[in-house]
Structure formats: C-alpha cells, structure tokens
C-alpha cells in the first residue's frame, strides 16, 4: 500500500506537507493518528528519510506498538527502525546511553507510588513524612503538588520557563527533595524529563541532539511545559509535527494545560495548521450530544467542535438511566451487558465500562463473574492495586529479599506502623550515615549486634531485626512458594494482583524476575485495545480507545464532575472545564451505543471512600444527584429513565 492510498482532503494535506512545523488540531475519532501514520510513511517512501532518523512520541507504549504494527501492515520498509515510544522512555534511554545517571550520582531506581485523594502513597509516603518538618511546605497534599511541580521542572503555568524554582519555599523543597532521593538512591519517574532537559541544555554538542531529523508528537495537549520545552530542544533545526486536541486535555494535575497546544504558534515560526473536526468513529447522535457537552466550555454561539461524518453507517443509541441504589446500578448494568451479548449480537470485547471509582467498577465486575451471567471482565485499575498496606509490605519484602541494602524499600519498612514513619529516629540514623559514609542497613546491623552504640534508633533496630528474621524465612522458598507466601490466594487485596500475572508467573526464574514482572504489570500496565472480555476502567484510562458500546457508570455529583474542595475559588472554573473535557473523552469512545448511568442513593460509609456528595437521606444511606453534565447532552438526547423501566422495555 502506498502512503497516499485512499487519502483525501485534510488527511492528504497533512501527510503530504513539507513544512518544518506542522500542527494538527484534531477532535476525537477524526483520524489524526491515521493521518500522522501516513505522514511518516511518506517521509520514508517518498522523502527517502532513514527510519532511524524519525522519532515518534506517543502517550502510551500501546500507541507506539500500534503505530509500528500499522506501518508494517502497510509494507513500509524499515519502519521497525523508527524510534517510537513515550517521552519518558526516550528520556530514560538517552540518559542511560550517555551515562548521565553516573555523572549526576543518581540511581535510576523509580519509587513506586500512586495517588490517593491527592496524596502520593507507598514509597513516597515516608519521603513526605521526612521532609514535612523541615520547611513551610504545607500538608501532605500540598507537598504532593510540589513534587508534581518538581517533576514538571517548576513550570506550573504555560508561560513559565522550566528549570528554575522562583519561590524560596520551592527552592528549599527542591534541595531537600533532591538530597533525599540521592541518599536513598532512587528517582521519581517524573524526574526523567527535567534531567534530560537539563542535560541537553548544558551539552549542546551531545550527539543526541543530532540523532533525529523528524519528530512527530501525538497527544501534545497532554504535555506539561517542561515536556514541551524538551521537545523543542530535541527538534531545534529539525522538522516537528504535533497532533492534539484542546478539548481532550485531561492532565491538569500534572500541570498540562490546553493552552500548550494553542500556544505552539507563538513559540514557533511559520507553523502550518490543519484542523480535523469530522468524527469518523461515533455515529451521529453520539457526536451531537458530545459536541453539546464540550460546547459548555465555550461562549454561547461558538461553532461546533465536532461534526458527524456523512453518510452515516446507521443510527446510534444514547440512553441516560438512573437506579435507586449503587447495588441496583451494578445489577442493572450487568443485566444489560448480558442482554447485549445474548440478545443483540455484541461480543464481550465490544463493551467498555467506564467508572470514576474502582469500588463501583468492582461491583459490576463481580456481578458479571457470577454464574448467572458468566461474563469475563477485566478491570484496569492497576495503579490502585498497591493501595492496601498488605500489598505494599509484600512488594517491600520482595525488594529487600533481592537487595537487603536497598534504601528506599528499607526506609518504608522501618516506618511501617508509625503515623510519623519514625521520622525522628530515622533522621538520627540518616545523619549518622551521611557523616560517616555508611549505608543505613550496615549501621542498623551493627546496632542490632551490639557493635555500635547509637542512641535514639532503638525502634529502627527492632524493625531491622524483624526484617532479618523474615528474610531468613523467605530465602528458603522457591519462586512459586515465594509468590504464594507474599501474595496468598483468597485475599481481597492479593487476588487482583494474582490475576494480573496469571499465565506469566510460570516463566519467572528467580526473585529478581518476580519483582520485575510485578513492577511492570502493576506500574506499567498494557492497555489492550481488544480481547474477548468486557473492559472496565477509569475515564482517564479510556483515552485513545474505541468501543462499539460504552457505558459510563457512577455519573453522580462529586464523582463526575469530581468535586475538589481543596481548590481555591479562582481554580474552580478551570477544574470544572477539565472535568467536562474528561466526560467528553468518555462519551466519544462509543461507536454505536452510549449509556450514561447514575444511582440515587449510596451507603454513607461507601460515600466517604469514593467522595460522593450527599444531601439528606437516612442514617445509613445518603441521597445523590445525577451528574450536572447530563443536562448538557442537549435536547437531542432522550430524557433520563428509571433503570427498571428501561429494562422493562427491552432496553429501548
């Protein structure tokens, strides 16, 4: 297949452009990836560009592999030599190849963390505890925001220059955070971009700056200012093409702003612009209601953001339903999915369920798995698998079994069971280590053996002795028994992790392989585009996916839109706009059937866990209200129905 086979209109112009700076503003389902794939094919086939001189930056590893596979299917010679991957992957390879970590005295051991109500957890939690009393850094939530700013190279806003914290408190935090990471021989994954940017800025003769002639960047709207600056440095004097959509910018918590892609022409000269607004994915009614929703972010009278393709392949189904309780919603949605598969000819892999909270998703997954339905469903909330303390302890033991002197894992172990993470005693230990050039494990071993008198660390010494006893026991186990011991079957926290590695654990040879497998599957999960199972995931995770049927559940105020009471009044409008963009992303995953579901009441105990906003009700149950964005679906959308009435009509 030639690069221009079947290409017309804007897609042909994008692929054929010879401009050095190209910006494609493309709505969901408009064929942006298709056009950029053909552009890369033209560079190789017609332009004679060496595939090794092309860098394709994607937002996920799955997208990178899809690009390579599609180019291979087109028969593009040498396309497997294109450098395609995420920006963080590019940074890691560059820093490793140029031995930058060694020069900087850093160890590329990423800390494992997750976000829990705006606070970084697991291995970052003791970090927060250690730093909190050292400056006016705010509570842990505010400190987490500072860490995000640190990972964004201190450019919180689009107009700010990455690289230098201006605020004195930020400067102090930067110094202390970097010192903590150096001492513990660890890194934050988000550090890779600032470190790479710093290296390339300071080393203009680096061969890395001459490695590529063409840089293509997908999902540009989700890059923060530091990531944009890194792309600019790599693409200086080269050809740069970017693709994105301001209406799908959903990573404000990483300091990505929709202004990034609109500001591109102010930072680059002679930008050739293209716009794609004809949705080829969704049937007309889905396009219409989605466009109605996103227009809520614009002044009245603004032009359409997304238009349907003509002619249409068929009619779409759009339904808004509400159930009395969360249990009713889980039962009702599971029954509807069973109906789609048994009565309407849909396959399990045609169905995508999006939930703002894992607890709601789990209720539906459990219903589908019952003998009544027997429908396989996979949940993709991997980042939440390490929330239980038991999972964190298991991963820590495994890490320390492999390397007993591993500092980040040891710091976590020493603090377990203490609200303060024993930061006072640990500060004494760290101070001694830094002044004498010893590792924490070595010092604690000497203290425990009575070979060193170091006052003020007695609790740490006890924790270290407990660790040694546990390591002695685990060292006697085979890999299979080790996995079974750390992640025992039949536990609510461990079974999802066991399911994650089913079929892969047999290939593991030792504890190192086991840790690598678990870290990869939990922290870098693959997002399959298809499979013979119902996919259940968060709205954020659905970015880039397509499904014949999309069901958005838990559409209640407080969850969609998420209500963040910690934001200032000045921040609330931008937050609401992003929540609207996130809902828009979810709506536009559907090709044929779109269902938006809510429930009218929820147990108060669960509402606290998931952040639902309640008004009135009983002592046990509180009342909810449906997502405010439902009204924005517009007059074309059918009125909301009671779930029972919808089911009684055969889901018409």
N, C-alpha and C positions, 0 to 999 in steps of 0.2 A: 504494500500500500504506500502510495506517495504521500508526502506531508500535506498536500492540499486536496487530497481526495475527499469530496463531499463538503468542502469548506465554502461558505458564502458569507457575505455581509461583514459584520464587525469581526467575527471569528477569523475570517480570511485576512482581514486587515491587520489584526493582532499578530497572527502567525507570520505574515509577510513583512512586517515592519522592520526597517533597518535603522530606526532611531536608536541613539545611545541611551536614552532614558524613556521608558515606557511605563505608564501607569494604567492599570485596568481596574475600573470600579465596577464590581460585578455582584449582583444580588444572588441569593441562594437559588441553586438549580439552573443558573443561566449559562453554564458551560465554560466557566473560567478555567478550570483545570484542563478541560478538553482543548481550549484554545492555546494555553501555555504549553501543553504537551506537544501540540503540532508546531508551535514556535521552536521548541527545542529540536524537533525532528527536522525542521527546515534548516536550522543552523548547521546540523550535521550533514544532511543530504545535499543541500544546495549551496550553503555557505562554506562548506569544507572545513568547518570548525572541528578540531580534535575534541572528542567527547571528554577527554581528561581535563580540558580547559573550561568545562562547564560546571558551575556549582548551582545545584537546585536546593533551596532551603524550604523545607516543609515543616508544618507544625507538629506532625507526628511521624513516627517511624513507619507506621502503616501506610501513610500517604506517600512516603518515599518509595516503598516497595511497590505500591500500586503504579506509580509513575514508571518505574523501571520495567514492570511487567507489561504495561500497555505499550511502551516503546518497543519492547521485544516482540510483542504480538504484531506490531506494525512492520517488523523486519528492519528496524533501523540499525545499521551496522555499528558495532562498538558502543551501543547505548549503555551496556552494562558497566562501562568505564566512567560514566558520569558520576560526579560526587553528589549524591543525593542523600539528604538526611536532615535532622533537626539542627537548629543553630547550636544547641548545647553539645550535640555530638561533634559538630565541626570544631567547636572550641576545644573540646577535650583532645581530639586527635591532633590539633595544631599545637597545643601546649605540650603534649607528650612527645610529639615528633621533634620539637625544638628544645626539649629538656627544660622547659621553663619552670616546672614544678621544683626541680632540683636547684636551679638558680635562686628561686624565691624561698627555698627552705620550706616548701609546702608539701603535704602528702595528699594525693587525690583520693582520699577515702571519704565518700559522701556520707554525711549524717542522715540517718533515716528519720523522717518526720512526717507529720500530717497536720492538717488544720482542724482544730476542734473549737468551734464558736469563736473564731478569730484569734486563737492562741496556738502557737506551734507546740506540738507534743513530742513524745518519745525522747529521742536523744537530744533534742534541742531544749527540752524542759529543764534539765539541770543547768544548762547554759544560761537560761533566763534567770534561774534562781541565783546563780553565782554572780551575775552582772547587776542584778536589781539593786543591791545596797551600795553599789559603787558610784552611783550618779543619779541625777534627777531625770531618770529615763521613763518614768510612768509605770503603770501596772503592766502585767504580762501581755495584755492585748496591745498596748501602745508599744511595748518593746518588740513585739512581733511585727508591727508596722515598720518599726525602724529597721528590723532585719530585712524586710521586703525592700525598703528604700536602699539599704546597703547592697542588696543583690541587684537593684536597678541602678547602681553606681551613683546614688543620691540625687537622681533626676526624677523627682516626683511629678513634675509638670512637663508638658510638651516643650515649653520654651527654655527649660533649664538645661545647662550644659552638664553632661555626665562626667563624673570623675572626682569631684571635689565637694565634700560636705561643707556647707557655708555656716550652718548653725553651730555654735560652740558645743551644744549638747550632742548634736550628731557627730561632731568631730571626736569628742571624748568617747562616745559609744563605739565609733569606728575603731579607735585604737584598742579599746578593751576587748571588743569582739574579735578582732584580728588576733590579738595576743592569746585569747582563749583558744581559738581554732589552731593556732600554731602549736601551743603547748599540748593540745590533745591530738595533734597530728590528724586533723580532719578538715573537711571543707563543706560548705553549703553548696548544693548543686547550682544555685543561682549565682555563685561567685565566678563560675566559668566564663561568663560573658565579660564582666568587668576586668578580670585578669587578662583575658585575651585582648580586649580593647587597650588596656594599659601596655601590654607587650608590643602590640603593633604600632601604637602611637610613639613609643620610645625607641623602636627599632625599625626605622623606615627602610633599611637595607635588607630586611628579612625576606628570604625567598617566598615566604607565604603570601606576600603582597603581590607577587608576580605569577602566582600559580594559576589564576583563572582569568579568562577574557570575557566571559559572560556569566552573570549572576542573575538567577531567577528566584524570586521570593514569593511564596504563597502565604495567604492569611496575614498580610502585612499589618492589618489593623490591630492584630493581637501582639505586636512587638512593643515593648516599652522603649523609652527614649535611648537608653544605653544600647539596646539591641539594634535600633535604627542607626545609631552612630557607628556601631561595629560594621554593619552592612555598608555604610558609606565609606568607611576606611578601606575595606576589602575591595570595594567597587570603584575606588578612585582611579580615573583614567580608563576605566573598563566600561562594558555595556551592562546596564542594570534594568531589569524588568520586574515590576512588582504587581501583585494582584491582591485585592481585598475589598472589603465592604464595610463602610462606617456603621451600617445597621446590624452588623454581626460582631461588633466589638464587645466582648463579654469578660475581659480580664482586667478590670479596673483595679482589683485588689493587688495586681502585680504592677500597677502604675502604667498599664497600657491604656491609651486613650484614643477615641475615634479621631481626634484631631491629628494624630500621627500621619494617617494616610492623606488627609486633606491638606496638611502642611507640606507634603512632599514636594510640590511645585515651588514652594518658597525656598526650599533648601537645595534645589537642583534647577539648572538652567535647561531650557529647550525641552521640556517634558512633553512627550506625545501622549495625549489622553484618549482613552477608549471607555465606553460605558456599555455594560450589558444589563438589561433590565427585563428581558423576556424569559420567564421561568419555563424551562423545558422539563422540569421534574414533576411539579404538582398540577393536578387538574384544576380547572378554572375557579371553582368555588373556594378551594383551599388557598389559591393565590389571592383571591379577592379579600377573604377575611384576614389573611396575613398582612396584606397591604393596608387594610383598615387599621390594624393594630399598630403597625410601625409608624403610620402617619400621625399617631398620637404624640410622637416625639418632634413633630414639625408644626409650624404655624398653620392655622386654618387656610385652606386654599392651595396648599403645596401640591405639586404634581405627584403622580403615582410613583412609588419606589419600586414596585414590582408589577409586571403585567403578564397575563396568561398567554401562552403560545397558541396560535391558531393555525390550522384547525385543531380541535381538541379530540383526544382519543376516546373520551367517554365522560360520564358525569361523576362528580365527586360526592362523597357522603361526609357531611360535617354534623356532629352532634355535641351538645352540651348537656350533661346529665349530673344529677345530684342524688346522693344516697343519705339515708338517715344517720348512719354511723360509719366509722372507718372500717369496721368489720363488714358492714353491708357493702361498702365500696369494694373491698377485697373479694368478697364472694361474687358480687355482680360483675366485676371486670373479668374475673377468672371464668365465669359462666359465658360471658360474651366472647372471650377468646376461644373457648371450646366450641361455641356456635360458629365462629368464623372458620374454624378448621374442619368441623364435621358437616356443616350445612352450606357453607359458602365457598368452599374450594380453596381457601387460603392455606398455606403451609405455615408451620410454626416460625420458620425463618422469615416470613413476610411481615411479622408483627414486632413492633418496637414499643416498649412501655417505658415512659419517662416519668420519673418521680423525683421531687425535690428533696426527699429524705429516704435514707436507706431503710429505716424501720417500716415505712409504708410499702416500699418495694418488696421487702421480705415477706410481708403479709400476703401479697399477691403471689409471689414465687411459691410459698408454702401451699397455697390453695391449688395452684396448678399441678404441684407434685403429688397431690393426694390421689388415691385410686379412683376417685370419682372422675377425675379428668385425665390423669396420667400424661400430662404435657411437660416436656422438658423445657426448662427455662434456665438461662444463665444470667447471673447478676454481675454487673461490672462496677462494683463499689470497692475496688481493691484498696484504695487509699484509706478505707475505714477498717480494714482487717486488723490493723495493728492498734486500734483504739483500746481493746481490752488489755488490762495490765498483764494478764497471763501470756498474751501473745508477745508483748514487749519483753517480758522476762525470758521467754523461750528463745527469742532471737538473740538476746544478750548472752545467754548461756552458750549458745552455739558460736557466737563471735569469739567469746573468751576461751572456749574449748580449742579453737583454731589458733588463737594468739592470746595467751594469758596476759600479755603486757599491753594489749590494745587499750588505748587510753580513753577513747570516747565511751566504749562499752563499759569499761571499768568504772568510769565516773557515774554512769547510770546505775550500775549495780550497787555502788557504795551509798547512793542516795535513796534507794528503794525503801519505802516505809516511813519516810520522814517528810512532813509537809514542807520543810525548808530544804530538803535534799541534803541535809547535814552540811550546809554550805560553810558554816563557821569552822568545823573541823576540817573540811576539805580545803579551805583557804590556808589553814596552817600547813597541811600536807603539801599543797602546791607551792607555797612559799619556800618550804624546805627543799623541795625538788629543784626549783629554779635556781636557788642559791648554791646548791651542791651538785647540780648536773645529773641527778638521778631520776629514774622513772618511778611513778607512783607505786607500781606493783613491787618493785625492788625494795622500796622503803617500807611498805607495809609488811612484806615478807620478813624483813629484819626486825620490825617492831613486834610482829606476832611470835617470832622465835626468841625474843628477849635479847637480841643482838644490838638493838638501838633503843635508846630512851628518848622518845619524842612525845612530850606531853600534849594533851588536847586532841588526840586522834584515836582514843580507845574504841569508840563505836565503829570507826572505819576499820580498825584492826579486826574486830569481831566479824564484820561483814566480809572481810577478806578471808578469814579462816573458814567461814561458811562456804565461800566460793571454792576454796581449795578442796574441801570435802566433796562438794558437788562435782567438781571437775574430775576428781579421782573416780567417782562413780560412773560418770558419763564416758570416761575414757575407755571403759571396759566393754562398751556396747558396739555392735555392728552398726552400719549406716541405717539399715532398716529399723533396728531396735532403737537407735538414737532418735530417729524421726518419730517413731511411735511413742517414745518416752516424753519428748518435748511437746509434741502435738498429738496428744492422745485422742483416740476416736471417741465419739459420743458426746463431745463438749460443744456447746453453742458457739464458743469463740474459735475452737480449733477446726471444726468440721468444714467451714468455708475455705480455710487455708488448705486442708487436705484435699478438698475437691479441686482446688486450683492447680495442684500438681499431680493429679491423677493421670497415670499413663506416662509421666515424665520422671517420677522418682526412681523407677527401676534402672534408669541409665546412670544414676549417680554412683560414683565410686567411693567417695570419702566425704568427710565433714565439710571440706572446702567446697566441693561440688554441691553439697546440700545447701550451704549458705548462699552460694551464687545463684542457684535455682530459685530459692525463696526470695532473695532480694530482687531478682529480675522480675519474677512473676507478680510480686506484690507492689514494687515501686515503679516498674516499667512495663505494665501490662499491655498485651496486644489487644487491639480492638477489632475483632473480626467483622468484616463487612457483611458476611453472610454465614449461614450454618443452619442445621436442622433443629433449631431451638428458638424460643422466644427470647429476645434480648431485652434486659431490664437494666436501666442505667439512669444517671442524673441528666439533667438538661444540658449541663456543660459538656458532658462526655459525648453527647449525640452530635456535636459539631462535625460536619463533613459526612454524616451518614444519610442514607436514603432507605425508605421502607414503604411498602405498599400500604401498610396500616400503622398509624401512630396513635397511641393512647397516652394522654398526659393526665396523670392522676395526682391527687393531693392538691388540687388547684384552690387553695383556701388562702385567705389573707394572713400574712405572716410568713407564708412559705413561698407563694407566688402572688405578688412580689414579696421577696424576703424583706422583713422589717428590721432594720439595724438601728436600734435606739441609741447606739454609741456615736452615731454620726451627728455632726453639728447641723443646725438648720440650713446653713449655707451649702452643706454637702448633700443634703437630702434630694434635691432635684436631679442632680447628676446620677445619684444612686438609682432613683426611680427610672430614669431613662435607660440605664443599663439593664435593669430588671425587665423592662419592656423589650429590649433587644434580645435578652435571653429567651423570653417567651416566644418571640418572633422566630428565633432559631429553631425552637422546638416545633412550632407549628409547621414550618417549612421542611420538616423531614418527611412528611406524608406525601405519597403519590396519589392515593385513591380514597382512603378512609382516614378521617381525623375525628378523634373523640377527646373531649375535654371534660374531666370528671372531678367532682368535689364531694365532700361529705359535710353534714350539718352539725355533727357533734363528735366529741372525742373525749376519752378519759383524761381527766386533768393531769394525772401522773405522766401520761404519754405526751401531753401537750407541752409540758416543761422540757421534755427531752428533745422535741423536734422544733420548738419555737413557734407553735401555732398561737395566734391571737384569739382570745376567748372573750365573750361577752355573755354574762348571765349563765343560766343552766342550773344544774343540781350540784350538790357537794361532790359527787363522783364524776359527773360529765359537764363539760362546758360547751357552749354554742359557738360555732364558727360562722364565717360568711364566705361566700364564693369569691374567688379572685376578681379584683376590680377590672382586670383586662378583658373579662368575658364580655362586658358591655361594648368594648371597643371592636369586637368582631364585626359589628355593624348590622344593618338591617337585613343583609343578605343571609346571615346565619339564622338557622331555626331557633326558636325560643328554647330555653333550657327545660328538660323534662325530669320528672322523678324517675329514678332508676328502675323501679318496679314497673311503672307504666311503659317505659321504653322496652323493657324485656317482654312485657305482655303483648306488645305489637310486633314481636319478632324482630326487634331492634331496627324498626323503620324510623 
